[in-house]
Amino acid sequence: MPVFLSELTLTTALRTAATSAMAARWLARPDSRVMALIGNGAQSEFQALAFVGLLGIQTLHLYDVDADATRRLVRNLAPYARTLGFDLHPCATVAQAVHGADIVTTATADKSRATILAADAIGPGTHVNAIGGDCPGKTELDAGLLQRAAVFVEYEPQTRVEGDIQQMPADFPVTELWRVIAGEAIGRRTPQDITIFDSVGFALEDYAAMQFMRHRARAAGLLETLDLVPALADPRDLFQRVVEAGRDPAPSRAATLSAGVPA
């Protein structure tokens, strides 16, 4: 029986940003202060604020093929930049954006086998937060870059179908992030490592987010009870619910028409 109903548009943006920041805590260098944000669409503000607030990012390099998207992002983030004290730098190219970046987040939306980051685009010590590859036939990273890096995923069977590693052989080595958090595997081994979080999002993240929202909403007194399932004294006597509601038991015109009976 349903116990909680919620929208998942804003929630998806929030849990994606939270997951990205969590992964970076384990995989990025602790002294990371500059992030390149490539793809300035619907996810970008959430990613920016998560990394500023939770990872201590102080400078954001922004790039999108659509300059209007970058201008919108700067406009939306400007009040937070003044309050929280971080810098915004729109860039003209991907190369300009990634130059000097400790973390690179790719959040592009083009459903094609794109190469947003070439094999030689990323320097030693960089963490790549690849969140745009999310369906078969859509990639953001050059295969050569994946080969240079230690790659971490949420759930390997799903990521091999939807993530950037879909372009790699079936035996290409990856590590599920939970193993790093649980102490079963090593994340970043040296400051010079290139690490990649090949994120596609999966159902457990939605479930965890909804559990969190349900708990917080209940504590704040914001939950509203909805009648989704009729409460019946005798579940076999469903018609009694119609009688109790005072409805006319005769078929309505809409019901007659939907049954294919001439009006």
N, C-alpha and C positions, 0 to 999 in steps of 0.2 A: 504494500500500500504506500502511495507517495507520502512523504513526510515533510518535504521542503521543495518549494518552487522558486526559481530565481532566473533573472536574465543572465546571459553568459557573454555578452559583447564586451562591456567594460570589465567584467570579471576575467575574461580571457586576456585582455591587455595587462591587467594587474598581476595575474598569476604568471604570465610569460615573463614580465619584468622581474618578478620575485625569483623565479627559477633561474633566470640569467644571472642575477646578482649572487644567488646562492652558489651557482657553479663557479663564478669568478672568484668567490671567496676561497675556494679550494684549489683553483687552477691558475689564477693570475698571480703575478708577483705582488707581494704585499705593499710594495712602494709604488704601485701603479697610480698615476695621477692624470694621465691624458688618455682620452678615449675618442676614437674616430667612430662616428655614427653614419653609416652608409645606407641610405634608404630612409628618407625623412617623412614617411607616411604615418598611418594611424598608430603604430606601435612606438614611434620615436620619442614622444614626450615621456611616456611611461618608462622606457629604457633609460633615458637621460636622468630622470629624477631618482630612479632606483640606484643607479651607479654613483650618482653624486651623494645621495643620502646614506647608502650602505657600504660603499667601497671607497669613499673619499676622493672621487674624481673631481679635479679642479678645473680642467679645460676640456671642452668638447669641440672636435673638428667635425663639421657637418657637410655632407655631400648628398645630392640627389640629382638625377638626370633632369628632374623638373625643378627649376629654380624657384618656382612659386611654392613648392612644398617646403623648401629650406627657409624661405621668407616667413611662411606660416609658423614653422617650428621656432624660429628665432622670436617671433612676436609672442607666441604662447609661453616660451620659456623665460623671456626677458624679466618679468616680475620676480620669478624664482631665482634667477641669476643674481639680481640685485640683493635679494634677501639672504640667500645662502652663500653668495660669494664665489660663484664659478663663472668662467669665461666661455663665450660662444664665438666660434670662428667658422663662418661659412667658407667652403673651399670650392675651387673651380674644377678639380679633378679628383679621382680616387687616389692617385699617387700623392697629391697634396694633402689629402685628408689623413692618409695612413702614416705620413712622414712624422716621426717622433711620437707616434701613438704607442702606449703600453698595452691597450686593449682596443680591438677593432670589432665593432658590432655590425653585422650585415643583416639588414631587415628589408630586403627588396621584395617586390610583389610580382614581377614578371614570371609567368609560368612557362619557363623555357630553360633549356640547359645553358644558362648564362655563366660567364666567368667574371664575376665581380672582383675577385681577388686572384691575380695570377700567381704562378708558383714562386716567383721571385719578389712578390710585392711585400712580403712580411719579413721583418728582420728577427734575429734571435731574441728570445725573451718575451715575445708578444703572445698575448692570449687572444684568440679569435672566438667571438660569441656569434655563431652562425645560426640565426633564428628564422631565416627566410625560406630555407629549403623545406617544404612541407607537403609535397605530393610527388607521385611518380612523374618523372620527366622534368622536374624543376631542381636546378642546382645553382649554387652561387660560387663555389670554390673550385679552382683548378685542381685536377687530380694530383698534379705534382706538389701542390701545397699540402694536400692530405698526406702524401708520402713523407714529407719532411717533418710532420708533426706527430705528437701523441694525441689521439682522438678519443673523446669521451662522449657518451650518448646516454639518453634516458632509458630506452628499452630497445635492445639491439635488433630483434626481429622486425619491429616497426621501422626503425631508422634505416635499415638496409633497403627498405622499399621506398621510403619517402624522403630520406635525408640526403646529404651530399655524398655519403658513402655508397649510394646506389650505383655510382659510376665505378666503384672499386670491385675487385674480385671478392667472391664470397668468403674467402679466408683472410681478408684484410683485417688486421688486429684492431679492435676497439675495446674500450673499458666502460662498463655501465657506471654512471656517476655514483650511484648509491654505494657501490663497493668502496669507493674512495672515502665517502663520508663515514662508512662503517669501519674503516681501518683495514679492510681486506685487500686493498690495492693502493698503489702509490699514484698520486696526481702529478704535480710538477716535481721533477727530480732535481733540476738545477735551474739557476736564474736564466740560463741561456736557452732553455727548452722553448719550443713553440708548442702551445697547447691549443686544441680546438674543441669547443663544445658544439657538437652537431645536433642542435635541438630541433625537434619537430613537434613537441607537445604531445602528451598522451593522457588518457582518461583519468589516471590516478591523480594528476595535477588538478583537473576540474573537480574531482571528488574531494580532494583535500581543501581546495578553495571554498567549495560549498559548505563543507563541514565547519570551516572557520567562520564563514559568514553567518551560518545558522547560529553558532555559539555566540557571536558578537551581537547579532540582532536580538536574540533572546535576552541577553544581558542588558541591552539598551531599551527593551520593551517595544521593539519595532515589528515583531512578528504579527501577522494577521492570519487568522484561521479562515480557510476557504473550504466550501463544501464541494469536494471533488468526487467523493464516493458516498452514496446514500447510506445512512445508518438505518438498518432494518432489524426489526425484532425477529423476523423469519426471512433469511436471505433467499429462500425459494419463492417467497411471495413478493416479487419485485413490483407487481401491479399495484400493491397496496400503497406504494410511494406515490403513484399517480393520484389515487383516491385521496390521500392525505393532503396533497397539494391543491386539491379542489379543482383539478382539471377536468374538462369534458372528455369522457372516454371515447367519444366518436372520433374517427379519423379526420384530421385536418385536411384542408385543400392542398397544403404543401406536401403532406404525407401521401395523399392520393396521387398527386402528380409525380412525385418521386418514385412511386411504385409502377408508373407507366399506365395508370388507369385514366381514360379520357375524363376531363372535367365536365 
